[in-house]
Amino acid sequence: MSEYQSFQTKLPDHITPGDVKKVLSAILSENAPWDWFTRARIPFPFAVNILRELQAQKYIEFAGAKTALTARGKTLAHELRARAEPNMTCPRCAGSGTDWGALQNIFDRYAEIYAARPRDENPEFDQGAMTPESLFRRLALMIHLGDLQGARIVALGDDDLASVAIALTGLAESVTVLEIDARIGAYIREVAQKNNLPITARQQDLTKPLPRELLGAFDTFVCDPPETEQGLLLFVEKGLALLKKGDARAGYFGATVMEASLAKWARWQKRLLNHHEIAFTHILPPFTEYAPWPDEKPLDDIPPLATLAGRPWYRFAFYRLETLPAFQPGADFQAELSQVFYFDAEGYYEAWKA
């Protein structure tokens, strides 16, 4: 029996040899343990499960702050062809391919507004905010591709205050926010009034029908959906219902492998491409960093992870889609608000249940 065949007997069926290889490569590549998860590119609970078994079966050992492969671990890595992978990401753009230095004055104004935003994120809504720097990397891309200039923008959910950053550029004709949390909507309206920004914030549960006057009315949508299959499709397909017909409309959304396997990615990609006249033009690396959640917990049974990172470690990839000439706004729909939109077996919180 090979080393991997022996190890495989300890793993649940959904974890693949490729998953184990990615975790071993991450251990060999990253000195900071919380960065293993970005490097591994598999759902967080899958990676934690693998780490627990590697530790239990003595494939890895810990010496102070360092993690090393044992002789068995080296044999396993050799079988799976897991090796150290150099970090070739641009340190300035973090993999986004954009430089937002020209937006520094806008960033400074936005950072003050961001710092004063409502806190006490609601876990019922899967709330969390990306770092301001991450948002401005996104903003620079939108400007570069011409998706803000003279456009009507709609943000579906806005924990990050993307609407404010967009409006502060002065490029968009208008920005509409559809936000379920009344606190966030009220804060955005206050900021818009104080700064004379063309933002309209409306309280909206996306599982309910959208206002008819908004359907097919926008040039660009922006959202950061939940990582469940139903949650992501809810947000993105509502966004497609809001876009104008015809080509050259754009949609932007975040997605992460930390809470969504590539199998899940494939399912919703197929759904979107098969049901809407769109193309994916960009799937950018996970340069979007999220501020630590208040409910994060250390993993006490894995020594290198027994202390919280104390910095952003959870990262999103960034998608852009563009409509084709035959595009028609997607049909609006209603769904029952349920935890299936926010929680599934690949969510990061599953790792703490053990």
N, C-alpha and C positions, 0 to 999 in steps of 0.2 A: 504494500500500500504506500503510495506517495505521501509526502508530508502534507500536501494540500488535501488529498483524499481523507487523511486522518482529521485535519482541521475542519473540513467541510461538515463532518458529522455533528459538529457542535453548533452549526449555524442554521438559522431558519431558511426555508426554501427560497425566499425572495432575494436573498443575498447571493451575488454571483462571484465567480472568480475575478472578474474585472473589478468589482467593488473592493475585494480584499487587496488586489494589486494596487489600486489607487490609494488605499489607506497606508499600505507599507511604503509606497513611494513618497507619500506626504510626510511620514515619520522621518524618512531618510533626507528629505529636502528642507524641512522647516525646523528651526530651533525653537520657535515660539509655539507651544502646544495648541493654543486656540486657533493658530493659522493652519493647522492640519485640515480643518474642515473646509476652508476655502480651496485648498490645494486638492483635496480628495474629490471634490465635485460629485458627491453623492448625498442623499438625504442625511441630515445630522443624526437621527436615531439609528440609521443603518451603520454609520461610521462608529458611533459609540458602542453599538452591539459588537462590532468587529474588534474594537479596542479592548473591550471587556474580555472577550474570548482570547485574544492574543496574550493578554496579561494572565488570565487564568491557566492557560496551557503553556505558559512560560516561553512564548515566542519573543516577548519584549521584556526588558528589565529597566529599572529606574535607578539612576545614580545622581542624587541631588536633583538639580533642575534638568538633567539630561535624560533622554530616552534612547536606548540602544537595542539592537536586535541581538538575541542570543544566538548560539550556534544553530539551534532549531529554526529560529527566525530567519537567519541568513539562508538556510536551505529552502525554506518556504519562499522567500523573496527570489531566490535563484530560479526555482521552479516556475514562478509566475512572471519572471523577467521584470521584477520591480526594481527600479533604480532611482537614485537621486536625480531630480529634475531642476536645473538651474532656473532661477527667477529672472525671466527676460522681460518683465513688464516695465514699461517706461515709468520711472519714479515721479515724473512731473505730471503726466496725464492719468496715471494709474490704470492705463489700458483703455481709456475712453477715446483717445485720439484727438482730444480737444484741449485748447488752452483758453481759459476764461479770464486771463489777466486783463483784457480790455474792459471787463465788466466789474472791475474792483470797486468803483464808486457805488455801483448798484448793490454789489455784495455787502458792502459795509452797511448800507441802509437796511437791506434785508436781514442781516445778522442780528440787528437790534430788535427787529420785529419778531424774528424767530425765537430769540431768547425770552421774549415776554409772552409767548403763546400759552394757551391753556395746557396744563400738564395733567397728571393722574390719568394716563392713558387707560382706555376702557378695554380690557381683554375680551369682552363680549364682541367687540367690533374688530378685533385683531389689529389694534392701533399701534403705531410706532412711527417714528420720524427718522428720515435719513439725515445725514450730516449736511450742513449748508454747502460745503465744498462739493459733495457728491451731486447735489441738486444743480449747482452751477456748471458742473461738467455736462450734465444733461441739457441745461439751458443753452450752452454754447453750441451743442450739436443741433438743437432745434433752430437756432438762428442761422447756423451755417447752411442748413438745408432749406431755409426759406419758409419754414412752417409756422412762424410767428408773424412775419411781416404782413400787416394789413389783414390779419386773419381773425376770425371769430373762434375762440378757444373754449373748450369745455373740459373741466377737471371733474372726474368722477371720484369723489372722496378727496380730502385735501389735508391730511394730518401734517404734511410737510410744508404747507403754505406755498405750493408751486404757483398757485394763482397770483400770489403777491409778487413773487420773483418775476413772473412773466409780465405782469402789469407794470412793474417798475422799469422795465426796459423801454416802455413807451412805443413798442413795435406793434403790438396787437391792437386790433380795432376794439375788441371787447373780450372779457373773460367771464365765463359763467361757472359757478361752483355748485355741484350737487353733493351735499354732505348730510349724512344721517345724524351726526352729532351737533345738537343745537349750540353747544358751547363754541365749537370751532367756527360754525357759521356766523355766530354773533361777533366773534373776534375778527373774522375776515371783513365783515361789514364795517366794523369800527375802524379797522386799518384803512379800508378803502375810502371811507368818508374823510378821515384825517389827512390822507395823502392825495386825495382827489384822483383816485384810481378807477378805471372803468371796469369794476368787478361787480357782478351780481351773485350773491350767495343765496341758494335756496335749500331748505331742508328737504331731503329726498331719501327715502328708502329705495334702493335700486331693485328690490324684489317686487316693488309696486310699479304700475304703469307710469311712464314718464309724461310730463306735461306735453300735450299734443303740439303746442306751438314750438317746442324745441326739437321735435323730430326732423331729421334731415336739414338742420339749420347751421351746422358748424363745419369749419375747415379742418380743425385738428382736435383730437381728444388726447387726454393724458390721464393715466390712472396707475395705481399700484395695487393690484388685486390680491386677495388672499391666495394662498398657494394650493388650495384644493382644486380639483378639476372643475367642480361646479362653480366655485367661487371665481376662478379666473375667467371662465367662459361667461359668467354673469356680467362681470365688469366690462370685458372686451366687447361682447356682443351688444351690450347696452351702448357702448361707445360707438359701435358701427351703426346703430340705429339713429344716432345723433348727427352723423356726418352727412354732408350734402352728396347728392348723386354725382356720378362722373368720376373722372380720374384726378390724380394729384392731390387728394385729401390724405391726411396722415393720422396715424394713431400711434401713441407711445405707451408702453407699459413695462413694468418690472416683472421679472420672474427669477426664481432662484432654484438651484439644484439642492440647496440645503434643506428644503422642505418639499421638493418635487423631483422624483426620479426622471430619467430621460424617457422611460416608458410613458410616464404621465405627460411629459412635454410632447411626445409624439402623438398622443391621443388628441390633445387639444389643438395642436398644429393641424392635424388632418381635419378636425372638425371645422376650424376656421377657413382653411383653404378650400374645402369641399363645399361649403355653404355660402361663401362670400367671394366676390370678385376682387381679391386683394393679392398682394405679394408681400412677403417679408423681405425688407431691404437691408435691415441691420439686426444682428444678434450680437451685441457687444459684450465683452468680458465683464465679470462682476466687479466693476469699479465703484458701484453704489454701495456705500457703507451706511449701516444703520446704527444709530446711537443705542447703547445697551438698554434692554428692557428692564423695568423695575422688578419683574418677576423672574429674572434670570437666577439660576442657582449653580453653584459649583458641582462638579461630579466627584464627590468625596471618595469614591472607591477607585478612581484612577488618579494616582498622585500628581501627575503633571497638570491635571485639570481640577484639582481640589481647591484652587484659588481662581476667582473670576479674572477674566482678561484685563478688566479695568480700562478698556478702550474698545472701539468698534471692531468686531470680528465677523459679524453677520453681513453677508454681501449679496447683492442682487445683480443679475445680468440685466441688460436693457434692450428691449425690442422696439423696432420701428416697422410699421406696416404702411403700405401705400395702396390707395384704391386704383383700380383699373378702369378704362373707359366705360365698361358695361356695369360698373358698380351702381347698385341701388341701396339706399339705406336699409339696414336689416329691420325686420319686423320687430316691433316692441312686444314684450311679453311680461307675464306676471309669474312669480314663483313664491313658494311658501318660505318665509324666513326661517332658516334652520341652521343648526350647528354644522351641518354638512358643508356649508359655504366657508367655514372657517377652520374646521378641524378634521384631520384624517390620520391614518397610521403613519404618514411620512412627516408629520409636523414635528418641530424641534422639541416641543413639550413632552413627546412620547419618551424621549431619552431619560427624563427625570422620573418617569413612573416606575422604572426598575429600581 
